[in-house]
Amino acid sequence: MARSRYKGINQLSGTDRVVVGAMVLVPTAIVVWLVWLPAVASVLLSFTNWDGIGPVSSAKVIGLKNYKDVVEIYPPFWPAIQHNLIWLVVMFLVATPIGMLLAVLIDRGVAGSRFYQTSLFLPVVLSLALIGFIWQLIYSKDQGVLNAVTGGSTDWYGDPSVNLWAALVAASWRQVGYIMLLYLAGLKGVDPSLREAARVDGANERTTFFKIVFPVLRPINIIVLVVTVIESLRAFDLVWVINKGRNGLELISTLVTSNIVGEASRIGFGSALATFMLLISSVFIVIYLRIVMREPS
Amino acid sequence: MSVTARRARPSTEGLTKSREGGPRYGNRWGMPLFLTAVSLLWLGPIALALLNSFRDYAFTAKHGYVSWGGFTLTNYKDAWTQGDFGRHFFNSALITVPAVLLTLFFSCCIAFVVARFSFKFNLALLGLFTAANLLPPQALLIPVYRMFRAIQVPFWVSDSGTLLNSFWGLILVNVAFQTGFCAFVLSNYMKTIPRELYESAVVDGAGVLRQFFTLTLPLCRPPLAALATLEVTWIYNEFFWATVLLQSGDKFPVTSSINNLRGEFFTNNNLVAAGSVMIALPTLVIFFVLQKQFVSGLTLGATKG
């Protein structure tokens, strides 16, 4: 019955049609033009040998040669892959559990939870570029706090054997607060009667969390997983302000950028790297969309 | 039965804890001490930057950072001049304000159509925008960069004559990336607006445009406030596109101009600290004044579903 009644408000006059059309088409045109078209173009360019000097029509299709070159004769490629993976693992196995633990502790309703939350969340409002600069005060070779306290003389941002880890500490500093916030929101949504029931059944705090609360948090867990993967893949600002992603800090994102903005503009080559990023991210984007767009039943 | 109890009171919690939990849980003081320690550790880098931004370089160079004294305001004065902060803050405003307004307006349009009507393409449309928000921007750099370099624009749009090196190019890219997140959050919110309100609006003879402006938008003030807070912070903090699309340094927003404070051969870290504090200040003020908005915007987007 309700359906037939609603039909009335879905009826559109001529003007309404134009208005609705514009509301959809203008934003869509912008996002297709500046996001989707470039995404497709990146994939297509990766199969060509375009040098970026002549017109695009002068480019020849050379199949998978760019990919072959990237994998076989481009020295920073494998280090970059390795660094991206390390980045992901650290975010996932260090920053995420710490953020989750802090969320659980704060969620128990300790006094001063507002102070803890604010302090932990504060780094999240800073840009990663700025974080790179702030941590320079800690990492700098001659004046840094870390060397002053330990009496060492390591150039934490410069030494290729440690600079990735230095960057990861700074990145985790920000990530922990973000993860904590996501889990705090998730924990607030957990039905209290579930914990109550577990308590009545004699389950202790830890069992209750892992057996009852954690499974209920599944959507948040998946979102955190996806956000972590995508953020690890997009990691850029921090290493770019440190040394433009060289000398121990190579990441796929910085390789793409260096290949385009630098003197040597190797379009097809950079596009192959870009396609690689698109491929990985699209898997996780699909997972994400399936979670968040599920109609509430 | 206390099945509906919101949460166990601290007193009973303490009791159960000491019986079942590990030693840390048993201690009444352990938890607050632990959390306080972690919080202070987290505030450390910011406190360090703040403290040393007010200290004389010669003093800290002699006594090290783990010392006390040498307070001065010159770092701020020097950083402001050397980093040309006046210009770069102005650039940031020129980029952030239009980008946030356009993002919110376009997201409202998309969210309204998706929430108000039941077109077949609704889900695909929302997916198109949300997925765009998650793509790695570096992967799109080549085509966007080449396209912007090739597109000629009149000089009143950009003095560079192309979209590359122009504020409008950067604004549009930011809008394209951010609209997805906002449209998603807003559509979820708009779906909770009762259909009856639209029915009576239609009965009153209101067209779609009037429904949008006089009914939907006023009701969406809470999520719009939250999203505006978030987007101002994000676009102000945006670094990648600004760095690669604005090539002349004097156009950089303040976040990308940060490198100006680094000397070629030698970096005065106290000066850098003062610059960092100034750059962080707008986002910190937004965060402290609008913390509720900030947090609710972030959790709205992430936990829905």
Boltz contact constraints between the chains, C-beta under 6 A:
constraints:
  - contact:
      token1: [A, 9]
      token2: [B, 198]
      max_distance: 6.0
  - contact:
      token1: [A, 9]
      token2: [B, 199]
      max_distance: 6.0
  - contact:
      token1: [A, 9]
      token2: [B, 202]
      max_distance: 6.0
  - contact:
      token1: [A, 15]
      token2: [B, 207]
      max_distance: 6.0
  - contact:
      token1: [A, 16]
      token2: [B, 207]
      max_distance: 6.0
  - contact:
      token1: [A, 16]
      token2: [B, 208]
      max_distance: 6.0
  - contact:
      token1: [A, 19]
      token2: [B, 208]
      max_distance: 6.0
  - contact:
      token1: [A, 19]
      token2: [B, 209]
      max_distance: 6.0
  - contact:
      token1: [A, 20]
      token2: [B, 208]
      max_distance: 6.0
  - contact:
      token1: [A, 23]
      token2: [B, 109]
      max_distance: 6.0
  - contact:
      token1: [A, 23]
      token2: [B, 113]
      max_distance: 6.0
  - contact:
      token1: [A, 24]
      token2: [B, 113]
      max_distance: 6.0
  - contact:
      token1: [A, 27]
      token2: [B, 106]
      max_distance: 6.0
  - contact:
      token1: [A, 27]
      token2: [B, 109]
      max_distance: 6.0
  - contact:
      token1: [A, 27]
      token2: [B, 110]
      max_distance: 6.0
  - contact:
      token1: [A, 27]
      token2: [B, 179]
      max_distance: 6.0
  - contact:
      token1: [A, 30]
      token2: [B, 176]
      max_distance: 6.0
  - contact:
      token1: [A, 31]
      token2: [B, 129]
      max_distance: 6.0
  - contact:
      token1: [A, 31]
      token2: [B, 132]
      max_distance: 6.0
  - contact:
      token1: [A, 31]
      token2: [B, 176]
      max_distance: 6.0
  - contact:
      token1: [A, 34]
      token2: [B, 173]
      max_distance: 6.0
  - contact:
      token1: [A, 34]
      token2: [B, 176]
      max_distance: 6.0
  - contact:
      token1: [A, 35]
      token2: [B, 132]
      max_distance: 6.0
  - contact:
      token1: [A, 35]
      token2: [B, 176]
      max_distance: 6.0
  - contact:
      token1: [A, 38]
      token2: [B, 140]
      max_distance: 6.0
  - contact:
      token1: [A, 38]
      token2: [B, 143]
      max_distance: 6.0
  - contact:
      token1: [A, 38]
      token2: [B, 144]
      max_distance: 6.0
  - contact:
      token1: [A, 39]
      token2: [B, 140]
      max_distance: 6.0
  - contact:
      token1: [A, 41]
      token2: [B, 143]
      max_distance: 6.0
  - contact:
      token1: [A, 42]
      token2: [B, 139]
      max_distance: 6.0
  - contact:
      token1: [A, 42]
      token2: [B, 142]
      max_distance: 6.0
  - contact:
      token1: [A, 42]
      token2: [B, 143]
      max_distance: 6.0
  - contact:
      token1: [A, 110]
      token2: [B, 31]
      max_distance: 6.0
  - contact:
      token1: [A, 110]
      token2: [B, 32]
      max_distance: 6.0
  - contact:
      token1: [A, 116]
      token2: [B, 35]
      max_distance: 6.0
  - contact:
      token1: [A, 116]
      token2: [B, 39]
      max_distance: 6.0
  - contact:
      token1: [A, 119]
      token2: [B, 39]
      max_distance: 6.0
  - contact:
      token1: [A, 119]
      token2: [B, 42]
      max_distance: 6.0
  - contact:
      token1: [A, 119]
      token2: [B, 43]
      max_distance: 6.0
  - contact:
      token1: [A, 120]
      token2: [B, 42]
      max_distance: 6.0
  - contact:
      token1: [A, 125]
      token2: [B, 233]
      max_distance: 6.0
  - contact:
      token1: [A, 125]
      token2: [B, 283]
      max_distance: 6.0
  - contact:
      token1: [A, 125]
      token2: [B, 287]
      max_distance: 6.0
  - contact:
      token1: [A, 126]
      token2: [B, 280]
      max_distance: 6.0
  - contact:
      token1: [A, 127]
      token2: [B, 237]
      max_distance: 6.0
  - contact:
      token1: [A, 127]
      token2: [B, 239]
      max_distance: 6.0
  - contact:
      token1: [A, 127]
      token2: [B, 255]
      max_distance: 6.0
  - contact:
      token1: [A, 129]
      token2: [B, 239]
      max_distance: 6.0
  - contact:
      token1: [A, 129]
      token2: [B, 255]
      max_distance: 6.0
  - contact:
      token1: [A, 130]
      token2: [B, 276]
      max_distance: 6.0
  - contact:
      token1: [A, 130]
      token2: [B, 279]
      max_distance: 6.0
  - contact:
      token1: [A, 130]
      token2: [B, 280]
      max_distance: 6.0
  - contact:
      token1: [A, 133]
      token2: [B, 258]
      max_distance: 6.0
  - contact:
      token1: [A, 133]
      token2: [B, 272]
      max_distance: 6.0
  - contact:
      token1: [A, 133]
      token2: [B, 276]
      max_distance: 6.0
  - contact:
      token1: [A, 134]
      token2: [B, 45]
      max_distance: 6.0
  - contact:
      token1: [A, 134]
      token2: [B, 49]
      max_distance: 6.0
  - contact:
      token1: [A, 134]
      token2: [B, 276]
      max_distance: 6.0
  - contact:
      token1: [A, 137]
      token2: [B, 48]
      max_distance: 6.0
  - contact:
      token1: [A, 137]
      token2: [B, 49]
      max_distance: 6.0
  - contact:
      token1: [A, 137]
      token2: [B, 269]
      max_distance: 6.0
  - contact:
      token1: [A, 137]
      token2: [B, 273]
      max_distance: 6.0
  - contact:
      token1: [A, 140]
      token2: [B, 269]
      max_distance: 6.0
  - contact:
      token1: [A, 143]
      token2: [B, 269]
      max_distance: 6.0
  - contact:
      token1: [A, 145]
      token2: [B, 65]
      max_distance: 6.0
  - contact:
      token1: [A, 148]
      token2: [B, 64]
      max_distance: 6.0
  - contact:
      token1: [A, 148]
      token2: [B, 65]
      max_distance: 6.0
  - contact:
      token1: [A, 148]
      token2: [B, 66]
      max_distance: 6.0
  - contact:
      token1: [A, 182]
      token2: [B, 302]
      max_distance: 6.0
  - contact:
      token1: [A, 185]
      token2: [B, 299]
      max_distance: 6.0
  - contact:
      token1: [A, 185]
      token2: [B, 303]
      max_distance: 6.0
  - contact:
      token1: [A, 186]
      token2: [B, 303]
      max_distance: 6.0
  - contact:
      token1: [A, 192]
      token2: [B, 6]
      max_distance: 6.0
  - contact:
      token1: [A, 192]
      token2: [B, 7]
      max_distance: 6.0
  - contact:
      token1: [A, 193]
      token2: [B, 3]
      max_distance: 6.0
  - contact:
      token1: [A, 196]
      token2: [B, 3]
      max_distance: 6.0
  - contact:
      token1: [A, 204]
      token2: [B, 20]
      max_distance: 6.0
  - contact:
      token1: [A, 205]
      token2: [B, 21]
      max_distance: 6.0
  - contact:
      token1: [A, 219]
      token2: [B, 305]
      max_distance: 6.0
  - contact:
      token1: [A, 223]
      token2: [B, 302]
      max_distance: 6.0
  - contact:
      token1: [A, 230]
      token2: [B, 134]
      max_distance: 6.0
  - contact:
      token1: [A, 233]
      token2: [B, 136]
      max_distance: 6.0
  - contact:
      token1: [A, 234]
      token2: [B, 136]
      max_distance: 6.0
  - contact:
      token1: [A, 236]
      token2: [B, 240]
      max_distance: 6.0
  - contact:
      token1: [A, 237]
      token2: [B, 239]
      max_distance: 6.0
  - contact:
      token1: [A, 253]
      token2: [B, 138]
      max_distance: 6.0
  - contact:
      token1: [A, 256]
      token2: [B, 138]
      max_distance: 6.0
  - contact:
      token1: [A, 257]
      token2: [B, 138]
      max_distance: 6.0
  - contact:
      token1: [A, 260]
      token2: [B, 141]
      max_distance: 6.0
  - contact:
      token1: [A, 260]
      token2: [B, 142]
      max_distance: 6.0
  - contact:
      token1: [A, 260]
      token2: [B, 145]
      max_distance: 6.0
  - contact:
      token1: [A, 261]
      token2: [B, 244]
      max_distance: 6.0
  - contact:
      token1: [A, 267]
      token2: [B, 142]
      max_distance: 6.0
  - contact:
      token1: [A, 270]
      token2: [B, 142]
      max_distance: 6.0
  - contact:
      token1: [A, 271]
      token2: [B, 142]
      max_distance: 6.0
  - contact:
      token1: [A, 274]
      token2: [B, 139]
      max_distance: 6.0
  - contact:
      token1: [A, 277]
      token2: [B, 136]
      max_distance: 6.0
  - contact:
      token1: [A, 277]
      token2: [B, 139]
      max_distance: 6.0
  - contact:
      token1: [A, 278]
      token2: [B, 139]
      max_distance: 6.0
  - contact:
      token1: [A, 281]
      token2: [B, 136]
      max_distance: 6.0
  - contact:
      token1: [A, 285]
      token2: [B, 131]
      max_distance: 6.0
  - contact:
      token1: [A, 285]
      token2: [B, 134]
      max_distance: 6.0
  - contact:
      token1: [A, 289]
      token2: [B, 127]
      max_distance: 6.0
  - contact:
      token1: [A, 291]
      token2: [B, 305]
      max_distance: 6.0
  - contact:
      token1: [A, 292]
      token2: [B, 305]
      max_distance: 6.0
  - contact:
      token1: [A, 294]
      token2: [B, 305]
      max_distance: 6.0
